[in-house]
Amino acid sequence: MTLELIFAVVTAVVTGIMGACTKNKVIPAKYVPIQNIVIGVIAALVAIYFKIFSDIPTAIIVSLGVSLGVGGAYDAMQIPKK
């Protein structure tokens, strides 16, 4: 379980950093969810390659869930600032 948690945290941090750096500067804001999906798919492939999760669907669901969740949390934190 520890390796899975570390993997989820690393995926979340990478997604958050990429979203903060590229939003409205490199990538228009409407394409950031696609960026998060790509990060999630790459994270799932890494998890499958290193056998972090016992099965492939779990790796995909966790990776996409974490990356899209971080993107949504980042956007939710920006709403009160506007």
Backbone as a chain_set.jsonl record, in Angstrom:
{"seq": "MTLELIFAVVTAVVTGIMGACTKNKVIPAKYVPIQNIVIGVIAALVAIYFKIFSDIPTAIIVSLGVSLGVGGAYDAMQIPKK", "coords": {"N": [[0.821, -1.196, 0.0], [2.012, 1.225, 0.586], [3.698, 1.917, -1.57], [1.797, 2.407, -3.563], [0.529, 4.659, -2.513], [2.625, 6.535, -2.484], [3.053, 6.669, -5.247], [0.597, 7.797, -6.073], [0.741, 10.307, -4.821], [3.017, 11.426, -6.063], [2.092, 11.512, -8.72], [-0.025, 13.324, -8.37], [1.37, 15.643, -7.578], [2.991, 16.16, -9.844], [0.974, 16.589, -11.753], [-0.302, 18.842, -10.652], [1.777, 20.767, -10.695], [2.346, 20.891, -13.453], [-0.142, 21.791, -14.393], [-0.36, 24.311, -13.125], [1.816, 25.65, -14.22], [1.386, 25.678, -16.992], [-1.165, 26.624, -17.522], [-3.074, 28.92, -19.231], [-0.753, 30.108, -20.182], [0.995, 28.492, -21.756], [-0.719, 26.511, -22.655], [-4.078, 26.89, -23.591], [-6.677, 27.436, -21.161], [-8.907, 25.816, -21.529], [-7.944, 23.427, -22.501], [-6.57, 22.159, -20.493], [-7.762, 19.99, -18.976], [-7.422, 17.905, -20.855], [-4.658, 17.76, -20.906], [-4.278, 16.844, -18.298], [-5.443, 14.317, -18.504], [-3.651, 13.116, -20.276], [-1.34, 13.114, -18.677], [-2.273, 11.398, -16.676], [-2.597, 9.008, -18.148], [0.045, 8.498, -18.91], [1.142, 8.171, -16.361], [-0.256, 5.873, -15.616], [0.801, 4.024, -17.431], [3.452, 3.956, -16.529], [3.014, 2.919, -13.971], [2.008, 0.4, -14.649], [4.198, -0.677, -15.989], [6.172, -0.823, -13.958], [4.875, -2.492, -12.259], [3.312, -1.562, -10.08], [0.657, -1.612, -9.315], [-1.675, -4.306, -8.905], [-3.328, -5.029, -11.03], [-4.181, -4.007, -14.4], [-6.554, -2.363, -14.975], [-6.983, -1.136, -12.453], [-4.656, 0.423, -12.163], [-5.023, 2.245, -14.26], [-7.457, 3.522, -13.553], [-6.863, 4.638, -11.014], [-4.693, 6.327, -11.66], [-5.801, 8.104, -13.59], [-7.875, 9.124, -12.024], [-6.499, 10.439, -9.949], [-4.979, 12.372, -11.377], [-6.98, 13.862, -12.748], [-8.486, 14.635, -10.565], [-6.751, 16.322, -9.142], [-6.485, 18.391, -10.98], [-9.134, 19.361, -10.996], [-9.354, 20.134, -8.312], [-7.463, 22.176, -8.212], [-8.639, 24.046, -9.955], [-10.964, 24.553, -8.483], [-9.916, 25.854, -6.266], [-9.111, 28.21, -7.441], [-11.439, 29.547, -8.099], [-12.629, 31.104, -5.903], [-10.816, 33.232, -5.9], [-11.39, 34.718, -8.111]], "CA": [[0.0, 0.0, 0.0], [2.861, 2.407, 0.657], [4.148, 2.254, -2.91], [0.664, 2.981, -4.262], [0.314, 6.0, -1.982], [3.707, 7.367, -3.006], [2.763, 6.851, -6.658], [-0.517, 8.737, -6.189], [1.218, 11.636, -4.425], [3.899, 11.91, -7.124], [1.222, 11.848, -9.85], [-0.744, 14.548, -8.012], [2.308, 16.774, -7.587], [3.347, 16.437, -11.239], [-0.203, 17.164, -12.399], [-0.489, 20.194, -10.125], [2.836, 21.646, -11.2], [2.131, 21.09, -14.886], [-1.334, 22.617, -14.562], [-0.074, 25.679, -12.706], [2.806, 26.256, -15.117], [0.953, 25.806, -18.379], [-2.505, 27.189, -17.663], [-3.172, 30.247, -19.839], [0.534, 30.589, -20.675], [1.403, 27.619, -22.842], [-1.921, 25.817, -23.12], [-5.307, 27.559, -23.154], [-7.292, 26.793, -19.992], [-9.895, 24.797, -21.897], [-7.259, 22.184, -22.838], [-5.888, 21.61, -19.323], [-8.225, 18.618, -18.666], [-6.776, 16.952, -21.769], [-3.297, 17.616, -20.383], [-4.362, 15.998, -17.105], [-5.692, 12.949, -18.966], [-2.383, 12.607, -20.825], [-0.481, 12.824, -17.521], [-2.822, 10.204, -16.045], [-2.29, 7.839, -18.975], [1.49, 8.248, -18.765], [1.333, 7.62, -15.015], [-0.768, 4.49, -15.633], [1.793, 3.201, -18.133], [4.587, 3.781, -15.616], [2.568, 2.001, -12.913], [1.914, -0.938, -15.227], [5.554, -1.135, -16.296], [6.866, -1.163, -12.715], [4.001, -3.397, -11.512], [2.939, -0.934, -8.813], [-0.673, -2.118, -9.011], [-1.787, -5.721, -9.25], [-3.978, -5.209, -12.324], [-4.122, -2.854, -15.291], [-7.657, -1.405, -14.777], [-6.764, -0.358, -11.232], [-3.626, 1.423, -12.463], [-5.603, 3.285, -15.111], [-8.47, 4.267, -12.799], [-6.195, 5.435, -9.974], [-3.886, 7.369, -12.288], [-6.696, 9.118, -14.146], [-8.588, 9.754, -10.916], [-5.608, 11.374, -9.248], [-4.617, 13.508, -12.226], [-8.152, 14.703, -12.968], [-8.87, 15.199, -9.268], [-5.866, 17.454, -8.833], [-6.876, 19.486, -11.876], [-10.38, 19.915, -10.492], [-9.092, 20.81, -7.033], [-6.756, 23.421, -8.53], [-9.639, 24.973, -10.48], [-11.872, 24.926, -7.392], [-9.22, 26.824, -5.417], [-9.0, 29.461, -8.17], [-12.75, 30.184, -8.224], [-12.817, 32.2, -4.948], [-9.911, 34.339, -6.196], [-11.918, 35.493, -9.239]], "C": [[0.861, 1.254, 0.0], [3.32, 2.85, -0.719], [3.024, 2.889, -3.72], [0.402, 4.415, -3.812], [1.385, 6.963, -2.492], [3.466, 7.67, -4.479], [1.658, 7.885, -6.853], [-0.075, 10.16, -5.847], [2.117, 12.225, -5.513], [3.079, 12.308, -8.349], [0.48, 13.152, -9.579], [0.169, 15.768, -8.08], [2.688, 17.151, -9.022], [2.177, 17.089, -11.966], [-0.427, 18.6, -11.944], [0.539, 21.175, -10.655], [2.636, 21.93, -12.685], [0.921, 21.983, -15.145], [-1.083, 24.067, -14.209], [0.869, 26.377, -13.675], [2.255, 26.53, -16.508], [-0.388, 26.498, -18.564], [-2.428, 28.647, -18.116], [-1.838, 30.826, -20.317], [0.951, 29.794, -21.894], [0.177, 26.984, -23.49], [-3.137, 26.633, -22.673], [-6.008, 26.744, -22.06], [-8.273, 25.69, -20.374], [-9.259, 23.457, -22.249], [-6.528, 21.546, -21.655], [-6.445, 20.239, -18.913], [-7.623, 17.561, -19.589], [-5.34, 16.707, -21.335], [-3.302, 16.697, -19.173], [-4.635, 14.539, -17.475], [-4.408, 12.333, -19.511], [-1.418, 12.258, -19.694], [-0.958, 11.556, -16.822], [-2.514, 8.932, -16.822], [-0.807, 7.49, -18.876], [1.785, 7.639, -17.395], [0.851, 6.172, -14.942], [0.22, 3.564, -16.328], [3.018, 2.943, -17.263], [4.225, 2.785, -14.512], [2.471, 0.568, -13.418], [3.308, -1.509, -15.472], [6.291, -1.601, -15.037], [6.042, -2.049, -11.787], [3.651, -2.854, -10.115], [1.561, -1.423, -8.362], [-0.788, -3.55, -9.516], [-2.475, -5.96, -10.595], [-4.031, -3.89, -13.098], [-5.305, -1.891, -15.089], [-7.494, -0.549, -13.523], [-5.733, 0.735, -11.47], [-4.207, 2.566, -13.282], [-6.582, 4.151, -14.329], [-7.816, 5.163, -11.752], [-5.427, 6.594, -10.603], [-4.755, 8.483, -12.872], [-7.453, 9.85, -13.039], [-7.749, 10.788, -10.191], [-5.325, 12.591, -10.115], [-5.813, 14.425, -12.493], [-8.643, 15.34, -11.671], [-8.031, 16.394, -8.881], [-6.22, 18.642, -9.708], [-8.159, 20.147, -11.413], [-10.206, 20.659, -9.184], [-8.392, 22.148, -7.268], [-7.749, 24.456, -9.042], [-10.589, 25.436, -9.388], [-11.225, 25.94, -6.45], [-9.113, 28.186, -6.115], [-10.314, 30.228, -8.257], [-12.947, 31.302, -7.199], [-11.924, 33.403, -5.233], [-10.447, 35.238, -7.303], [-13.037, 36.367, -8.842]], "O": [[0.445, 2.269, -0.557], [3.329, 4.047, -1.008], [3.273, 3.818, -4.488], [0.092, 5.282, -4.629], [1.072, 8.085, -2.889], [3.654, 8.806, -4.916], [1.776, 8.758, -7.712], [-0.478, 11.112, -6.515], [1.988, 13.402, -5.847], [3.349, 13.344, -8.955], [0.368, 13.996, -10.468], [-0.231, 16.814, -8.589], [2.703, 18.332, -9.37], [2.372, 18.044, -12.718], [-0.71, 19.476, -12.762], [0.196, 22.299, -11.024], [2.743, 23.076, -13.123], [0.963, 22.841, -16.026], [-1.542, 24.965, -14.915], [0.73, 27.575, -13.92], [2.627, 27.521, -17.135], [-0.708, 26.921, -19.675], [-1.802, 29.486, -17.469], [-1.813, 31.951, -20.816], [1.228, 30.365, -22.949], [0.059, 26.931, -24.714], [-3.224, 27.026, -21.51], [-5.934, 25.515, -22.045], [-8.45, 24.731, -19.622], [-9.957, 22.444, -22.294], [-5.923, 20.485, -21.812], [-5.655, 19.378, -18.527], [-7.344, 16.445, -19.153], [-4.857, 15.576, -21.389], [-2.415, 15.854, -19.037], [-4.115, 13.628, -16.831], [-4.11, 11.169, -19.243], [-0.752, 11.224, -19.744], [-0.142, 10.727, -16.418], [-2.207, 7.897, -16.231], [-0.448, 6.318, -18.769], [2.579, 6.705, -17.281], [1.476, 5.34, -14.285], [0.453, 2.446, -15.869], [3.559, 1.838, -17.26], [5.025, 1.917, -14.161], [2.813, -0.371, -12.7], [3.565, -2.68, -15.195], [6.952, -2.64, -15.044], [6.456, -2.329, -10.662], [3.689, -3.576, -9.119], [1.328, -1.623, -7.171], [-0.082, -3.952, -10.442], [-2.234, -6.984, -11.235], [-3.937, -2.808, -12.519], [-5.075, -0.682, -15.034], [-7.83, 0.635, -13.532], [-5.922, 1.865, -11.021], [-3.91, 3.732, -13.02], [-6.544, 5.377, -14.429], [-8.185, 6.33, -11.622], [-5.508, 7.724, -10.121], [-4.475, 9.664, -12.671], [-7.647, 11.063, -13.116], [-8.225, 11.874, -9.861], [-5.42, 13.723, -9.641], [-5.665, 15.647, -12.464], [-9.156, 16.459, -11.681], [-8.549, 17.375, -8.348], [-6.253, 19.777, -9.232], [-8.262, 21.373, -11.434], [-10.834, 21.695, -8.965], [-8.695, 23.136, -6.6], [-7.714, 25.612, -8.621], [-10.982, 26.603, -9.37], [-11.915, 26.794, -5.896], [-9.033, 29.212, -5.441], [-10.303, 31.441, -8.468], [-13.401, 32.38, -7.584], [-12.267, 34.514, -4.826], [-10.02, 36.386, -7.433], [-13.588, 37.083, -9.679]]}, "num_chains": 1, "name": "protein.A"}
